Structure formats: C-alpha cells, structure tokens
C-alpha cells in the first residue's frame, strides 16, 4: 500500500553543486556554439573602453539564456549561476550588475552594430539545410506593437495613438516559421521610419540568402505612397491595408451588387469580396492601384439589427491573385500577432528594465534572439509545423526547464535527467540534430 508522504518532515538544504536548474539549456548552448554566436557578437559590437564594454558576446548571450528560462528582469540572470547550470552553456555567465552596466554603455551606433550581428546570424542559420527560404517564396509580415511601461523614468517612453505609456517598436516576422527577421525599438509616440524599415527588411533577407519572390503584408499604419514606390522598385509583392480616404470611399460606392463574390469567412455572418482601382500620385506621376474590399455583416435575423450595415475592410496590392485569393492571403497577416504576443509574454519583452532608451533597445535585441532560438530549436525536434506555430513557453516547458545533475561516470560527464520525462524523445532528437550541424565561424 502506497502511503502519502508527510512533506512537513522534509528538510531543505541548498548544498548540491552538481545540480542544473535548467538542464535543457544544453540544447540551446549547443546551437549557440554551432552558430559561433559569442565570437560573432565580439567581432561586430565594439564598445571600446566604455564601462562594461568588454566581451559583449557573453553578456548578450547571458541575457538570452536567462530569457530562454523565463527571465524578464536583469537580476533573473542569477538563476544561470546556481549549481552547475553554467556548465551546460558554452560561455561564462555574467553577473546581473555587470549586465546592467553593459546595457547602459550602448549608444545608437552600438545598437546598429548589434543589428548587423543579428543580420549575419540570420544568414548563418539560413545557410543550414532546410532552414532558409532559398529560392522559394518568402512572406514577411510587418507590424508594430506597444511595450507598456510604468512611470515616467523610462527614456523615450511616451503616450502614442493608443494612449498607453510605452515604446512603439517595429517588427518584421517570417510568416511560415515565426522568425523575427528585423526589428527596431522606437519612442512611444513615434510613427516614423516605416518605409526605411521595410527597405532594410528586404535587404536583410536578401543578404541572408532569400533569392525567391518576396511578399510583404502590413496594416494601414504602414500605408504610404513612398512605401509603395520603394517596394515596387525592389520588385516586392505587397499587401497593405489602406485608410478610408475619400477616393477609397468613392471607389467602394461605385461598386454594383454583381461585383461582390461570397466567401466563407465567418460562420455567423455574411462576407463578400470585390475589387476596384484608385489613382494615386507618386512624385507628381499618376499610378493606378488595385483595391480589394471585404465586407461583412451579421446573418442571424435576431442579431442583425445590432449590425445591420456592411462593414468594409480595404487593402491595396500589386498582386495578380484573384480577389478571393488575395483576400485569403492578406487575412493570414493576422498571424503576426501570435509572434508579437509570444515575444512580449514568453521571451522577456514584457518588461523594459532600464531607464535608458538604448539599453532597452539591446534588451529587445536579446529578446528577439531568444524568440528565434525557440523556433530554430523546435525545428530540430522534428515537431515543428508551419501550420501550427509553437510558442516559446511550450518549448521552454518541454526542453529547457527540467532539472538535471552532472555526474562523472568512468571519466565521462553525464547530465542525468528525470525519468519518464514526457518530451525526452524530442529533447534527444534536437540535441542530436544540433550536434550534427557544422561549426559556423
């Protein structure tokens, strides 16, 4: 007969130096080593003699590893310094006080150096078999979000159009994998830099090895004639929502009932799609732009009085797809919100720790690296699927946050992990696949 243990009789002693708090970091550390991440950061980010400027690689990776285990504040990195946890990582873990000094040493130029390193890192990952898009079509979703802060001591934090105090970063995500291919932290009230950001994103993925067709999708906050012109010049297919300007309303009003096509968009209502064109001026030259309009309304007779009129959503595109296919393609843009939520709630961006703007820009870059590591590692488990994106918290629970103990058996170091671990097979597969990758310098 199994007796229920009396937990009140258990004593607690913090005296086991061979225990590893998050033994799954061995998988992440192995990938960091294969990608040469510490050396890449050391050679690209040059802080000179600034306080905390030495060895930037191990400091950025200390922040990244902390975020992989759920860290949301600088002092959470101390978790990596407990027991033998440091022995499963390929770099020396730095103290939180050192990390804080390091973050505060950055200027805008140094942040740009870090962004350059992330571009090289993306190129290294995409050079591996099956990781990059190659000559296949690449869809990129561009969006912005609000990183809310409390108090007014955060440099650059402002009230924007949402009336929320915080920052307003830009994010570009690869649609099929959820990888963040480019990002930029902006002040809370900023609405600038959208066109330049899109151009930088296209150039970055081209340098990383994307040689096939590129499609960019964005909401109406990114609509501008300058953006359209730049994307056209770069040969990019684009889907961008357009505000309800007077000429847009007029074009919708000229549509006949026969122009609309029914689509299966919602089970509780009616949805139809139509297309038309408008003329816009770019550099004093008239251009015809294709518009796709989706309209919806409730179908239930009892609820229809609550929503009796059609509601319209309009986007512009240079695609040759039919109206229904173009609408279906653009609707998938909503998936970018899943990646943004994951970045903010599961990868450390829920909190911007410093009062200095550029320090928080580095913090966001570390969060982006952690976010992408989740996806790259999950890919090597053999369980990833473009149709079902796995969030970071799931990867953390299955692969990272499991206790272990390092033992020496006949001269061989072994990490002993819990028996009956539900995801042991995925763990072994990921570690084996990552260790079989070539060393990228």
Secondary structure by P-SEA (a helix, b strand, c coil): cccccccccbbbbcccccccccccaaaaaaaaaaaaaaaaaaacccccccccccaaaaaaaaaaaaaaacccccccccccccccccccccbbbbcaaaaaaaaaaccaaaaaaaaaaaaaaaaaaaacccccccccbbbbbbbccccccccccccccccccccccbbbbbbbbccccccccbbbbbccccccaaaaaaaaaaaaaaaaccccbbbbbbccccccaaaaaaaaaacccbbbbbcccaaaaaaaaaccccccccccccccbbbbbbbbbbbbbcccbbbbbbbbbbbbbbccccccccccbbbbbbbbbcccccaaaaaaaaaaccaaaaaaaaaaccccccccccccaaaaaaaaaaaaaaaaaaaaaaaaaccccccccccaaaaaaccccbbbbbbbccccccccccccccaaaaaaaaaaaaaaccccc
